[in-house]
Amino acid sequence: MDFCPHCGSKIDVPGAKFCSKCGQPLADEVAPSPPTRGGLLDPSRKYYFVKEKYWDLGYGDVYDEHGNIIGRMHRRLLSLRALIELREADNQTMVGAVHRKIVALRPTYDIKDANDRLVGRVAKKLLSFFRPSLWLEDENGRKLLTAKGNLFGWDFKIFDDKNNLVATISKADRLRDIFLGDVFDFSDKYAVHVVKDDVDRLQLLGFVIAIDNIVHDKRRR
């Protein structure tokens, strides 16, 4: 039995071009197994806590709601595209990567799986500073997810292409930013609540990294 590499659902129709569950296009060979149960991209996960560290260099850890480390972020320092790898808790198994597109009219980040296949591209709507708005699209430009932020982007609501709420992303250390400013702002923390089960976990985590880089880190550069 094959599984969709995006959401982990079973592919019952041989040779299917699209997943019947999430609608994502399927490669010629779909994933041989679903996302690892208990791993970073486990489709049953409801909560993620993403903690960046080391002065916005892109390193950090991903926790579950019990405070257990379930994933790592690792930055390739010599990469001009600010490449950040997402790894399992063992810090060895890469499940995806996020990197900045150098040639783009607006801030743009690509999210790729462990096989270097594009699973989404995040871009920010221009002139949306106070209430930032971003979207994630596929390789054909079709919008898959939209992130709508509140004032200054402390909180985001993530909607799918049918305008259903699929997740929320909140900056967990906003009070430090407000009262201590940029001097003490050397890392960021985000809380993610998954509302809709079939949302792609890799796309969602990539969205968090893109929001951090495009919205919050950008203000300090």
N, CA, C and O of each residue as an XYZ file, in Angstrom:
884
protein
N       0.848     -1.199      0.000
C       0.000      0.000      0.000
C       0.883      1.249      0.000
O       1.825      1.334      0.787
N       0.591      2.221     -0.874
C       1.342      3.465     -0.935
C       0.629      4.553     -0.141
O      -0.561      4.464      0.161
N       1.408      5.582      0.182
C       0.878      6.678      0.975
C       1.267      8.009      0.350
O       2.307      8.124     -0.299
N       0.418      9.011      0.553
C       0.694     10.348      0.052
C       1.885     10.936      0.800
O       1.898     10.913      2.030
N       2.887     11.463      0.096
C       4.060     12.044      0.768
C       3.749     13.367      1.446
O       4.581     13.880      2.195
N       2.563     13.935      1.201
C       2.213     15.227      1.787
C       1.435     15.091      3.091
O       1.753     15.768      4.069
N       0.427     14.232      3.122
C      -0.417     14.118      4.323
C      -0.419     12.730      4.933
O      -0.973     12.543      6.016
N       0.190     11.741      4.267
C       0.279     10.396      4.820
C      -0.928      9.520      4.563
O      -0.959      8.378      5.022
N      -1.930     10.020      3.841
C      -3.130      9.219      3.562
C      -2.816      8.088      2.578
O      -1.913      8.203      1.749
N      -3.579      6.993      2.688
C      -3.380      5.860      1.793
C      -3.811      6.215      0.376
O      -4.832      6.874      0.178
N      -3.032      5.776     -0.610
C      -3.364      5.952     -2.022
C      -3.953      4.635     -2.509
O      -3.226      3.669     -2.742
N      -5.276      4.603     -2.662
C      -5.965      3.363     -3.011
C      -6.024      3.107     -4.510
O      -6.205      1.970     -4.946
N      -5.868      4.180     -5.306
C      -5.984      4.038     -6.759
C      -4.586      4.001     -7.376
O      -3.874      5.004     -7.321
N      -4.182      2.897     -7.951
C      -2.855      2.815     -8.579
C      -2.706      3.849     -9.693
O      -3.599      4.011    -10.525
N      -1.571      4.544     -9.699
C      -1.292      5.514    -10.737
C      -2.008      6.841    -10.563
O      -2.025      7.653    -11.489
N      -2.602      7.083     -9.397
C      -3.309      8.345     -9.155
C      -2.355      9.521     -9.280
O      -1.206      9.447     -8.843
N      -2.833     10.608     -9.878
C      -2.015     11.802    -10.058
C      -2.155     12.783     -8.892
O      -1.276     13.613     -8.664
N      -3.271     12.680     -8.153
C      -3.517     13.580     -7.037
C      -4.024     12.775     -5.853
O      -4.703     11.762     -6.022
N      -3.690     13.234     -4.652
C      -4.178     12.595     -3.432
C      -5.657     12.928     -3.250
O      -6.039     14.095     -3.335
N      -6.493     11.921     -3.001
C      -7.929     12.146     -2.822
C      -8.237     12.826     -1.496
O      -9.335     13.352     -1.313
N      -7.287     12.824     -0.569
C      -7.511     13.421      0.750
C      -7.127     14.896      0.776
O      -7.943     15.744      1.137
N      -5.868     15.209      0.388
C      -5.401     16.597      0.491
C      -5.340     17.308     -0.852
O      -5.173     18.527     -0.893
N      -5.473     16.566     -1.960
C      -5.487     17.183     -3.282
C      -4.124     17.517     -3.846
O      -4.034     18.073     -4.940
N      -3.054     17.192     -3.125
C      -1.709     17.509     -3.602
C      -1.321     16.599     -4.763
O      -1.719     15.435     -4.800
N      -0.538     17.131     -5.719
C      -0.082     16.275     -6.822
C       0.883     15.219     -6.319
O       1.667     15.467     -5.404
N       0.822     14.036     -6.922
C       1.678     12.934     -6.524
C       2.790     12.760     -7.537
O       2.591     12.936     -8.739
N       3.954     12.415     -7.037
C       5.076     12.130     -7.927
C       4.826     10.797     -8.617
O       3.866     10.094     -8.304
N       5.706     10.456     -9.565
C       5.539      9.182    -10.271
C       5.573      8.012     -9.293
O       4.877      7.013     -9.475
N       6.392      8.153     -8.257
C       6.437      7.121     -7.232
C       6.087      7.784     -5.914
O       6.822      8.654     -5.445
N       4.978      7.387     -5.309
C       4.575      7.977     -4.049
C       5.396      7.377     -2.923
O       6.103      6.386     -3.108
N       5.290      7.994     -1.751
C       6.101      7.555     -0.617
C       5.774      6.112     -0.253
O       4.604      5.728     -0.248
N       6.786      5.308      0.050
C       6.554      3.904      0.371
C       5.962      3.686      1.754
O       5.478      2.592      2.044
N       5.986      4.681      2.604
C       5.453      4.535      3.955
C       4.959      5.889      4.444
O       5.414      6.926      3.961
N       4.027      5.890      5.403
C       3.510      7.152      5.918
C       4.534      7.841      6.800
O       5.538      7.226      7.161
N       4.308      9.130      7.167
C       5.222      9.801      8.091
C       5.379      8.987      9.369
O       4.425      8.376      9.850
N       6.593      8.987      9.912
C       6.910      8.163     11.072
C       6.008      8.495     12.251
O       5.892      9.653     12.652
N       5.372      7.466     12.801
C       4.522      7.662     13.970
C       5.380      8.153     15.131
O       6.376      7.522     15.484
N       4.998      9.255     15.711
C       5.769      9.821     16.802
C       6.881     10.737     16.339
O       7.538     11.374     17.161
N       7.108     10.816     15.017
C       8.148     11.680     14.483
C       7.683     13.113     14.332
O       6.563     13.458     14.708
N       8.541     13.936     13.786
C       8.257     15.365     13.673
C       7.026     15.636     12.825
O       6.256     16.544     13.138
N       6.822     14.869     11.756
C       5.714     15.111     10.837
C       4.533     14.172     11.066
O       3.699     13.994     10.179
N       4.461     13.579     12.235
C       3.349     12.691     12.577
C       2.029     13.422     12.328
O       1.784     14.458     12.947
N       1.159     12.904     11.426
C      -0.076     13.612     11.091
C      -1.091     13.688     12.226
O      -2.122     14.345     12.082
N      -0.821     13.030     13.348
C      -1.738     13.117     14.482
C      -1.339     14.220     15.467
O      -2.044     14.459     16.447
N      -0.216     14.892     15.212
C       0.224     15.931     16.142
C      -0.709     17.138     16.080
O      -1.135     17.572     15.010
N      -1.011     17.665     17.271
C      -1.885     18.833     17.377
C      -1.118     20.094     17.762
O      -1.568     21.204     17.477
N       0.027     19.935     18.402
C       0.759     21.094     18.911
C       2.251     20.986     18.582
O       2.845     19.909     18.629
N       2.820     22.120     18.255
C       4.264     22.262     18.096
C       4.695     23.531     18.829
O       3.972     24.527     18.852
N       5.875     23.476     19.422
C       6.480     24.673     19.992
C       7.868     24.804     19.370
O       8.750     23.980     19.610
N       8.043     25.842     18.576
C       9.268     26.045     17.817
C      10.093     27.112     18.513
O       9.643     28.246     18.673
N      11.297     26.751     18.924
C      12.165     27.666     19.666
C      13.454     27.894     18.884
O      14.301     27.007     18.777
N      13.581     29.091     18.346
C      14.809     29.481     17.644
C      15.822     29.950     18.667
O      15.444     30.462     19.721
N      17.101     29.784     18.376
C      18.137     30.266     19.290
C      19.355     30.716     18.496
O      19.393     30.597     17.272
N      20.333     31.227     19.198
C      21.590     31.675     18.596
C      21.407     32.875     17.674
O      21.806     32.838     16.511
N      20.796     33.949     18.201
C      20.757     35.237     17.505
C      20.246     35.142     16.071
O      20.865     35.661     15.143
N      19.139     34.489     15.907
C      18.448     34.418     14.617
C      19.252     33.714     13.524
O      19.043     33.974     12.339
N      20.157     32.837     13.906
C      20.950     32.144     12.891
C      20.196     31.001     12.236
O      20.630     30.480     11.209
N      19.067     30.606     12.821
C      18.282     29.546     12.207
C      18.376     28.214     12.918
O      17.731     27.250     12.505
N      19.174     28.135     13.989
C      19.232     26.911     14.776
C      18.086     26.904     15.789
O      17.555     27.957     16.142
N      17.714     25.718     16.250
C      16.681     25.655     17.271
C      16.103     24.265     17.405
O      16.527     23.325     16.732
N      15.122     24.153     18.289
C      14.480     22.876     18.571
C      12.975     23.000     18.409
O      12.414     24.091     18.507
N      12.333     21.874     18.162
C      10.878     21.793     18.074
C      10.399     20.846     19.172
O      10.901     19.729     19.298
N       9.430     21.295     19.963
C       8.939     20.528     21.103
C       7.477     20.128     20.889
O       6.757     20.747     20.105
N       7.055     19.074     21.608
C       5.629     18.761     21.657
C       5.017     19.470     22.858
O       5.700     20.232     23.542
N       3.724     19.224     23.122
C       3.047     19.934     24.203
C       3.505     19.499     25.582
O       3.152     20.130     26.579
N       4.290     18.421     25.655
C       4.787     17.937     26.935
C       6.228     18.390     27.200
O       6.822     18.018     28.211
N       6.776     19.183     26.300
C       8.137     19.672     26.476
C       9.213     18.738     25.963
O      10.394     18.957     26.232
N       8.832     17.695     25.225
C       9.810     16.775     24.652
C      10.312     17.291     23.308
O       9.523     17.778     22.498
N      11.597     17.190     23.068
C      12.155     17.584     21.776
C      11.766     16.543     20.727
O      12.071     15.359     20.872
N      11.091     16.996     19.670
C      10.662     16.084     18.605
C      11.312     16.428     17.274
O      11.124     15.708     16.293
N      12.073     17.515     17.224
C      12.715     17.913     15.981
C      13.777     18.969     16.206
O      13.850     19.580     17.272
N      14.594     19.175     15.193
C      15.681     20.157     15.263
C      15.666     21.037     14.011
O      15.223     20.611     12.944
N      16.149     22.251     14.156
C      16.395     23.126     13.012
C      17.897     23.342     12.916
O      18.560     23.650     13.908
N      18.424     23.177     11.709
C      19.865     23.315     11.508
C      20.123     24.216     10.311
O      19.641     23.947      9.211
N      20.873     25.270     10.521
C      21.166     26.245      9.470
C      22.503     25.945      8.812
O      23.509     25.742      9.491
N      22.505     25.919      7.510
C      23.765     25.824      6.765
C      24.344     27.225      6.636
O      23.867     28.029      5.835
N      25.353     27.510      7.410
C      25.856     28.879      7.512
C      26.468     29.397      6.214
O      26.464     30.604      5.977
N      26.987     28.526      5.384
C      27.629     28.965      4.145
C      26.655     29.059      2.978
O      27.059     29.335      1.848
N      25.388     28.832      3.245
C      24.384     28.895      2.189
C      23.897     30.332      2.007
O      23.442     30.959      2.964
N      23.989     30.857      0.780
C      23.511     32.207      0.502
C      21.991     32.284      0.560
O      21.425     33.373      0.659
N      21.334     31.137      0.499
C      19.870     31.108      0.480
C      19.275     30.905      1.875
O      18.088     30.608      2.008
N      20.105     31.067      2.921
C      19.633     30.910      4.295
C      18.928     29.570      4.491
O      17.830     29.511      5.044
N      19.570     28.499      4.033
C      18.976     27.169      4.072
C      18.874     26.658      5.506
O      19.874     26.593      6.221
N      17.663     26.296      5.922
C      17.421     25.735      7.242
C      16.844     24.336      7.059
O      15.790     24.168      6.445
N      17.538     23.334      7.593
C      17.072     21.958      7.505
C      16.191     21.633      8.708
O      16.477     22.052      9.830
N      15.122     20.887      8.465
C      14.281     20.346      9.527
C      14.644     18.884      9.707
O      14.597     18.100      8.759
N      15.012     18.519     10.941
C      15.455     17.165     11.211
C      14.639     16.552     12.339
O      14.015     17.255     13.134
N      14.659     15.215     12.387
C      14.054     14.522     13.510
C      14.868     14.801     14.770
O      15.926     15.426     14.704
N      14.375     14.340     15.913
C      15.026     14.629     17.191
C      16.441     14.067     17.273
O      17.255     14.553     18.059
N      16.744     13.035     16.460
C      18.091     12.465     16.480
C      19.121     13.385     15.839
O      20.322     13.119     15.897
N      18.646     14.478     15.223
C      19.493     15.482     14.563
C      20.244     14.925     13.356
O      21.174     15.559     12.857
N      19.851     13.763     12.892
C      20.495     13.145     11.744
C      19.548     12.991     10.555
O      19.942     13.209      9.410
N      18.307     12.618     10.831
C      17.342     12.333      9.772
C      16.650     13.608      9.313
O      15.857     14.185     10.056
N      16.944     14.052      8.092
C      16.331     15.266      7.571
C      14.969     14.943      6.969
O      14.832     13.985      6.208
N      13.963     15.744      7.311
C      12.618     15.533      6.771
C      12.212     16.629      5.795
O      11.217     16.490      5.083
N      12.972     17.712      5.758
C      12.643     18.803      4.848
C      13.599     19.967      5.031
O      14.487     19.926      5.883
N      13.413     20.997      4.232
C      14.279     22.167      4.307
C      13.518     23.401      3.826
O      12.584     23.307      3.030
N      13.939     24.548      4.328
C      13.346     25.834      3.946
C      14.485     26.750      3.530
O      15.478     26.875      4.247
N      14.346     27.394      2.370
C      15.398     28.320      1.962
C      14.823     29.506      1.206
O      13.765     29.421      0.582
N      15.537     30.593      1.278
C      15.109     31.841      0.646
C      15.441     31.828     -0.837
O      16.518     31.390     -1.240
N      14.495     32.316     -1.652
C      14.780     32.507     -3.069
C      15.507     33.827     -3.224
O      15.045     34.866     -2.751
N      16.649     33.776     -3.890
C      17.474     34.983     -4.020
C      16.867     35.953     -5.032
O      16.819     37.157     -4.784
N      16.408     35.439     -6.159
C      15.839     36.293     -7.203
C      14.318     36.263     -7.073
O      13.664     35.345     -7.567
N      13.767     37.266     -6.410
C      12.321     37.352     -6.213
C      11.952     38.804     -5.921
O      12.692     39.522     -5.250
N      10.801     39.222     -6.432
C      10.371     40.597     -6.232
C       9.901     40.856     -4.808
O       9.916     41.996     -4.344
N       9.487     39.803     -4.115
C       9.012     39.916     -2.742
C       9.693     38.833     -1.910
O      10.203     37.867     -2.477
N       9.718     38.966     -0.567
C      10.314     37.913      0.262
C       9.657     36.569     -0.020
O       8.442     36.431      0.118
N      10.450     35.580     -0.413
C       9.922     34.289     -0.830
C      10.790     33.161     -0.286
O      12.018     33.224     -0.353
N      10.141     32.120      0.256
C      10.855     30.964      0.798
C      10.267     29.680      0.216
O       9.048     29.520      0.145
N      11.144     28.771     -0.195
C      10.729     27.473     -0.706
C      10.797     26.431      0.406
O      11.734     26.420      1.206
N       9.793     25.557      0.447
C       9.769     24.441      1.383
C       9.905     23.162      0.563
O       9.113     22.912     -0.345
N      10.912     22.357      0.889
C      11.147     21.121      0.141
C      11.199     19.936      1.091
O      11.554     20.075      2.262
N      10.837     18.753      0.563
C      10.881     17.555      1.390
C      12.289     16.966      1.390
O      13.214     17.555      0.830
N      12.447     15.812      2.013
C      13.771     15.208      2.149
C      14.361     14.786      0.810
O      15.569     14.576      0.702
N      13.510     14.658     -0.220
C      13.974     14.291     -1.556
C      14.144     15.506     -2.465
O      14.256     15.373     -3.684
N      14.161     16.691     -1.855
C      14.371     17.955     -2.564
C      13.228     18.306     -3.506
O      13.423     19.039     -4.475
N      12.029     17.783     -3.224
C      10.857     18.119     -4.016
C      10.113     19.289     -3.365
O       9.932     19.319     -2.148
N       9.692     20.236     -4.178
C       8.985     21.401     -3.664
C       7.616     20.992     -3.136
O       6.835     20.360     -3.847
N       7.328     21.352     -1.889
C       6.001     21.096     -1.314
C       5.246     22.398     -1.061
O       4.073     22.378     -0.689
N       5.914     23.518     -1.262
C       5.232     24.793     -1.101
C       6.200     25.959     -1.192
O       7.390     25.825     -0.908
N       5.672     27.096     -1.591
C       6.472     28.326     -1.695
C       5.732     29.436     -0.954
O       4.583     29.746     -1.267
N       6.407     30.031      0.035
C       5.794     31.060      0.869
C       6.225     32.439      0.396
O       7.413     32.691      0.197
N       5.268     33.321      0.218
C       5.545     34.698     -0.176
C       4.705     35.635      0.680
O       3.642     35.261      1.176
N       5.192     36.844      0.842
C       4.499     37.838      1.658
C       3.840     38.878      0.773
O       4.427     39.358     -0.197
N       2.607     39.216      1.127
C       1.905     40.280      0.425
C       2.607     41.594      0.689
O       2.884     41.935      1.839
N       2.894     42.331     -0.363
C       3.566     43.617     -0.209
C       2.650     44.618      0.496
O       1.425     44.538      0.409
N       3.278     45.556      1.193
C       2.548     46.621      1.888
C       1.585     46.069      2.933
O       0.466     46.559      3.082
N       2.036     45.038      3.658
C       1.211     44.500      4.742
C       2.057     44.406      6.010
O       2.202     43.334      6.596
N       2.610     45.543      6.422
C       3.549     45.565      7.548
C       2.835     45.376      8.878
O       3.207     44.505      9.664
N       1.812     46.185      9.136
C       1.167     46.166     10.447
C       0.292     44.928     10.638
O       0.212     44.398     11.746
N      -0.355     44.467      9.588
C      -1.130     43.234      9.640
C      -0.630     42.329      8.513
O      -1.264     42.230      7.462
N       0.510     41.669      8.736
C       1.151     40.910      7.652
C       0.283     39.770      7.132
O      -0.425     39.106      7.888
N       0.356     39.569      5.844
C      -0.377     38.488      5.182
C       0.585     37.736      4.271
O       1.287     38.340      3.459
N       0.610     36.422      4.412
C       1.470     35.581      3.594
C       0.640     34.450      3.010
O      -0.456     34.163      3.491
N       1.161     33.810      1.973
C       0.477     32.651      1.422
C       1.500     31.601      1.007
O       2.676     31.897      0.796
N       1.019     30.369      0.898
C       1.829     29.261      0.434
C       1.188     28.716     -0.825
O      -0.004     28.405     -0.842
N       1.974     28.601     -1.873
C       1.456     28.145     -3.166
C       2.251     26.959     -3.656
O       3.362     26.707     -3.189
N       1.671     26.217     -4.617
C       2.392     25.104     -5.207
C       3.242     25.608     -6.373
O       3.303     26.811     -6.629
N       3.892     24.690     -7.073
C       4.815     25.071     -8.145
C       4.104     25.722     -9.324
O       4.741     26.366    -10.159
N       2.766     25.555     -9.395
C       1.997     26.171    -10.473
C       1.358     27.501    -10.065
O       0.619     28.110    -10.839
N       1.655     27.939     -8.839
C       1.127     29.215     -8.386
C      -0.243     29.140     -7.735
O      -0.842     30.170     -7.425
N      -0.750     27.912     -7.521
C      -2.060     27.773     -6.872
C      -1.908     27.909     -5.367
O      -1.093     27.217     -4.758
N      -2.693     28.801     -4.761
C      -2.592     29.027     -3.327
C      -3.145     27.833     -2.560
O      -4.267     27.385     -2.797
N      -2.328     27.327     -1.633
C      -2.719     26.186     -0.819
C      -3.113     26.624      0.589
O      -4.094     26.135      1.149
N      -2.345     27.544      1.153
C      -2.585     28.049      2.494
C      -2.383     29.558      2.514
O      -1.564     30.093      1.767
N      -3.130     30.236      3.370
C      -2.985     31.678      3.555
C      -2.847     31.970      5.038
O      -3.626     31.467      5.847
N      -1.861     32.780      5.400
C      -1.636     33.167      6.794
C      -2.019     34.627      6.961
O      -1.443     35.504      6.318
N      -2.989     34.886      7.822
C      -3.450     36.246      8.083
C      -3.064     36.635      9.492
O      -3.512     36.025     10.463
N      -2.208     37.680      9.601
C      -1.702     38.081     10.898
C      -2.499     39.211     11.524
O      -3.138     40.002     10.831
N      -2.449     39.271     12.860
C      -3.056     40.408     13.550
C      -2.031     41.534     13.625
O      -1.023     41.497     12.919
N      -2.274     42.529     14.465
C      -1.391     43.691     14.537
C       0.043     43.264     14.838
O       0.304     42.600     15.842
N       0.967     43.649     13.964
C       2.399     43.354     14.065
C       2.730     41.872     13.921
O       3.882     41.484     14.118
N       1.757     41.039     13.584
C       2.047     39.644     13.326
C       2.338     38.804     14.547
O       3.077     37.823     14.461
N       1.763     39.173     15.700
C       1.955     38.342     16.896
C       1.216     37.012     16.748
O       1.693     35.975     17.211
N       0.069     37.047     16.110
C      -0.737     35.844     15.919
C      -1.129     35.726     14.448
O      -1.413     36.721     13.781
N      -1.138     34.489     13.962
C      -1.563     34.211     12.591
C      -2.621     33.116     12.597
O      -2.540     32.158     13.366
N      -3.605     33.271     11.735
C      -4.562     32.225     11.453
C      -4.265     31.688     10.056
O      -4.117     32.456      9.106
N      -4.181     30.368      9.939
C      -3.832     29.735      8.678
C      -5.091     29.117      8.075
O      -5.769     28.323      8.729
N      -5.402     29.475      6.843
C      -6.592     28.981      6.154
C      -6.184     28.190      4.916
O      -5.163     28.480      4.292
N      -6.991     27.184      4.566
C      -6.729     26.440      3.345
C      -7.382     27.137      2.161
O      -7.911     28.240      2.302
N      -7.346     26.494      0.981
C      -7.861     27.135     -0.224
C      -9.382     27.235     -0.244
O      -9.957     27.879     -1.122
N     -10.029     26.595      0.727
C     -11.492     26.715      0.843
C     -11.883     27.621      2.009
O     -13.042     27.658      2.423
N     -10.895     28.352      2.530
C     -11.075     29.299      3.626
C     -11.448     28.618      4.945
O     -12.093     29.224      5.801
N     -11.042     27.364      5.103
C     -11.222     26.678      6.374
C     -10.010     26.923      7.266
O      -8.874     26.859      6.796
N     -10.237     27.200      8.534
C      -9.135     27.388      9.477
C      -8.449     26.045      9.701
O      -9.098     25.075     10.091
N      -7.130     25.982      9.457
C      -6.407     24.726      9.611
C      -5.416     24.757     10.765
O      -5.061     23.707     11.301
N      -4.955     25.970     11.163
C      -3.977     26.061     12.249
C      -3.850     27.511     12.708
O      -4.260     28.441     12.013
N      -3.274     27.678     13.892
C      -2.929     29.013     14.385
C      -1.456     29.008     14.772
O      -0.927     27.996     15.233
N      -0.802     30.145     14.580
C       0.596     30.320     14.950
C       0.694     31.579     15.801
O       0.258     32.651     15.380
N       1.266     31.455     17.002
C       1.366     32.596     17.915
C       2.807     32.777     18.357
O       3.504     31.802     18.637
N       3.254     34.028     18.419
C       4.595     34.321     18.930
C       4.527     34.283     20.454
O       3.848     35.099     21.077
N       5.237     33.325     21.042
C       5.087     33.066     22.477
C       5.889     34.022     23.351
O       5.657     34.092     24.558
N       6.825     34.757     22.765
C       7.660     35.661     23.569
C       7.424     37.120     23.192
O       8.356     37.924     23.200
N       6.203     37.454     22.869
C       5.892     38.807     22.409
C       6.127     39.860     23.491
O       6.518     40.986     23.182
N       5.892     39.503     24.765
C       6.061     40.475     25.843
C       7.515     40.932     25.961
O       7.789     42.096     26.254
N       8.437     40.005     25.731
C       9.847     40.397     25.737
C      10.126     41.395     24.630
O      10.823     42.388     24.839
N       9.571     41.124     23.433
C       9.773     42.037     22.313
C       9.205     43.417     22.616
O       9.814     44.433     22.282
N       8.029     43.449     23.252
C       7.361     44.722     23.514
C       8.116     45.543     24.545
O       8.327     46.741     24.355
N       8.527     44.902     25.643
C       9.099     45.649     26.764
C      10.618     45.770     26.728
O      11.169     46.720     27.286
N      11.308     44.829     26.085
C      12.767     44.869     26.060
C      13.327     45.262     24.703
O      14.492     45.646     24.596
N      12.505     45.166     23.670
C      12.930     45.618     22.345
C      13.944     44.702     21.695
O      14.118     43.555     22.105
N      14.618     45.226     20.667
C      15.516     44.427     19.836
C      16.819     44.049     20.530
O      17.471     43.086     20.126
N      17.214     44.794     21.574
C      18.506     44.550     22.215
C      18.583     43.133     22.771
O      19.615     42.471     22.663
N      17.486     42.673     23.367
C      17.472     41.344     23.974
C      16.766     40.311     23.100
O      16.507     39.191     23.540
N      16.462     40.685     21.885
C      15.717     39.793     21.002
C      16.683     38.982     20.144
O      16.886     39.280     18.967
N      17.282     37.940     20.757
C      18.246     37.121     20.028
C      17.679     35.772     19.622
O      18.389     34.964     19.023
N      16.426     35.511     19.933
C      15.783     34.273     19.522
C      14.281     34.483     19.541
O      13.796     35.468     20.096
N      13.541     33.561     18.937
C      12.079     33.680     18.867
C      11.442     32.350     19.214
O      12.030     31.292     18.989
N      10.217     32.406     19.773
C       9.473     31.208     20.130
C       8.073     31.294     19.520
O       7.442     32.350     19.533
N       7.602     30.174     18.989
C       6.278     30.127     18.369
C       5.510     28.902     18.865
O       6.063     27.812     19.016
N       4.223     29.118     19.111
C       3.326     28.021     19.477
C       2.390     27.765     18.306
O       1.777     28.695     17.782
N       2.278     26.511     17.897
C       1.458     26.125     16.753
C       0.362     25.177     17.217
O       0.638     24.172     17.873
N      -0.864     25.495     16.879
C      -1.995     24.619     17.188
C      -2.616     24.166     15.883
O      -3.104     24.987     15.106
N      -2.602     22.871     15.637
C      -3.174     22.295     14.420
C      -4.670     22.070     14.642
O      -5.060     21.321     15.537
N      -5.495     22.708     13.838
C      -6.950     22.617     13.976
C      -7.530     21.559     13.051
O      -8.451     20.838     13.434
N      -7.002     21.461     11.840
C      -7.518     20.533     10.828
C      -6.488     19.430     10.607
O      -5.333     19.701     10.280
N      -6.917     18.191     10.788
C      -5.983     17.073     10.826
C      -5.192     16.874      9.535
O      -4.038     16.449      9.583
N      -5.797     17.177      8.376
C      -5.138     16.833      7.120
C      -4.181     17.903      6.604
O      -3.703     17.815      5.474
N      -3.901     18.913      7.424
C      -2.931     19.914      6.975
C      -1.542     19.277      6.954
O      -1.189     18.507      7.846
N      -0.770     19.603      5.939
C       0.574     19.056      5.770
C       1.488     19.634      6.855
O       1.673     20.849      6.932
N       2.062     18.756      7.697
C       2.885     19.229      8.817
C       4.179     19.888      8.350
O       4.662     20.823      8.988
N       4.742     19.410      7.243
C       5.959     20.028      6.728
C       5.663     21.428      6.200
O       6.431     22.358      6.447
N       4.562     21.584      5.481
C       4.171     22.905      5.016
C       3.957     23.855      6.194
O       4.351     25.020      6.142
N       3.337     23.351      7.241
C       3.027     24.180      8.400
C       4.295     24.629      9.123
O       4.427     25.805      9.464
N       5.218     23.718      9.358
C       6.473     24.085     10.014
C       7.296     25.013      9.137
O       7.954     25.924      9.638
N       7.262     24.785      7.828
C       7.933     25.692      6.913
C       7.340     27.084      6.966
O       8.061     28.078      6.865
N       6.018     27.159      7.126
C       5.322     28.437      7.270
C       5.838     29.186      8.492
O       6.060     30.395      8.433
N       6.029     28.470      9.604
C       6.533     29.092     10.832
C       7.915     29.712     10.605
O       8.171     30.850     11.000
N       8.793     28.951      9.967
C      10.146     29.445      9.700
C      10.110     30.651      8.769
O      10.844     31.619      8.967
N       9.252     30.587      7.755
C       9.138     31.703      6.816
C       8.593     32.951      7.513
O       9.081     34.056      7.273
N       7.589     32.783      8.370
C       7.038     33.923      9.112
C       8.103     34.549      9.994
O       8.218     35.772     10.070
N       8.887     33.699     10.666
C       9.956     34.216     11.518
C      10.953     35.032     10.704
O      11.343     36.127     11.111
N      11.366     34.499      9.553
C      12.368     35.186      8.732
C      11.814     36.419      8.037
O      12.479     37.454      7.991
N      10.617     36.322      7.502
C      10.067     37.417      6.705
C       9.500     38.533      7.571
O       9.688     39.711      7.269
N       8.804     38.168      8.650
C       8.093     39.170      9.448
C       8.922     39.673     10.614
O       9.124     40.880     10.740
N       9.409     38.787     11.471
C      10.025     39.216     12.724
C      11.521     39.483     12.594
O      12.004     40.519     13.051
N      12.265     38.554     11.971
C      13.699     38.814     11.814
C      13.947     39.987     10.881
O      14.908     40.732     11.071
N      13.099     40.164      9.878
C      13.275     41.232      8.890
C      13.267     42.603      9.542
O      13.968     43.509      9.092
N      12.482     42.763     10.596
C      12.385     44.070     11.240
C      13.658     44.459     11.969
O      13.869     45.626     12.299
N      14.523     43.442     12.223
C      15.733     43.739     12.969
C      16.955     43.829     12.075
O      18.075     43.964     12.568
N      16.752     43.754     10.758
C      17.898     43.789      9.840
C      18.075     45.184      9.253
O      18.988     45.409      8.459
